[in-house]
Amino acid sequence: MTIEEIQQTVNSFMVNRLEYDEAKLRPETSLKEDLGMTSLDAVETALFIRRTFGFQPERGAVKQLTTLDELYSYIANNIK
């Protein structure tokens, strides 16, 4: 899976499931400050990663990421 495919898949999840504004979804976007990601959103994102990309993120890993680009890279580096 390419980084572009990861970005599209993650962005689609964020818009459709977490109801984030698609216009704000840029690599440099801050998950907490710009999107308002909550702890519950981070848990939902971790579950989405497990179901979609086939690996279980380490406990608290999603919550520690600060930007969308970091999230994309985390997935790309751990995907099986």
C-alpha positions as CSV (number, residue, x, y, z in Angstrom):
1,M,0.0,0.0,0.0
2,T,1.4,3.4,-1.0
3,I,1.5,6.4,1.3
4,E,-1.1,8.1,-0.9
5,E,-3.4,5.1,-0.5
6,I,-2.9,5.3,3.3
7,Q,-3.7,9.0,3.3
8,Q,-6.9,8.5,1.3
9,T,-8.0,5.6,3.5
10,V,-7.3,7.5,6.8
11,N,-8.8,10.7,5.5
12,S,-12.0,8.9,4.4
13,F,-12.2,7.3,7.9
14,M,-11.7,10.7,9.6
15,V,-14.4,12.4,7.5
16,N,-17.0,9.6,7.5
17,R,-16.5,8.1,11.0
18,L,-15.1,10.8,13.2
19,E,-16.9,13.6,11.2
20,Y,-13.8,15.8,10.9
21,D,-13.9,18.6,8.3
22,E,-12.3,17.3,5.1
23,A,-10.9,20.8,4.3
24,K,-8.7,20.6,7.4
25,L,-7.1,17.2,6.5
26,R,-3.6,18.2,5.5
27,P,-0.3,16.4,6.5
28,E,0.7,19.2,8.8
29,T,-2.7,19.3,10.6
30,S,-2.5,18.9,14.3
31,L,-4.7,16.0,15.5
32,K,-5.6,17.6,18.8
33,E,-5.4,21.3,18.2
34,D,-6.8,21.5,14.6
35,L,-9.1,18.5,14.6
36,G,-9.9,18.3,18.3
37,M,-9.1,14.6,18.5
38,T,-10.3,13.2,21.8
39,S,-9.1,10.1,23.7
40,L,-12.2,8.2,22.4
41,D,-11.3,9.3,18.8
42,A,-7.8,8.0,19.3
43,V,-9.2,4.6,20.5
44,E,-11.5,4.5,17.5
45,T,-8.6,5.3,15.2
46,A,-6.5,2.5,16.7
47,L,-9.4,0.0,16.1
48,F,-9.7,1.3,12.5
49,I,-5.9,0.8,12.0
50,R,-6.2,-2.8,13.3
51,R,-9.2,-3.7,11.1
52,T,-8.0,-1.9,8.0
53,F,-4.2,-2.2,8.0
54,G,-3.8,-5.5,9.9
55,F,-1.7,-4.5,12.9
56,Q,-2.5,-3.6,16.4
57,P,-1.0,-0.1,17.4
58,E,0.9,-0.1,20.6
59,R,-1.2,1.1,23.6
60,G,-1.4,4.9,23.5
61,A,0.5,5.2,20.3
62,V,-2.2,7.0,18.4
63,K,-2.7,9.5,21.2
64,Q,1.0,10.4,21.2
65,L,1.0,11.3,17.5
66,T,0.7,15.0,16.9
67,T,0.0,15.5,13.2
68,L,-1.7,13.6,10.4
69,D,1.6,13.1,8.7
70,E,2.9,11.3,11.8
71,L,-0.2,9.1,11.7
72,Y,0.3,8.3,8.0
73,S,4.0,7.5,8.6
74,Y,3.2,5.4,11.7
75,I,0.9,3.3,9.6
76,A,3.3,3.0,6.7
77,N,6.1,1.9,9.0
78,N,4.1,-0.8,10.8
79,I,1.8,-2.1,8.0
80,K,2.2,-5.8,7.2
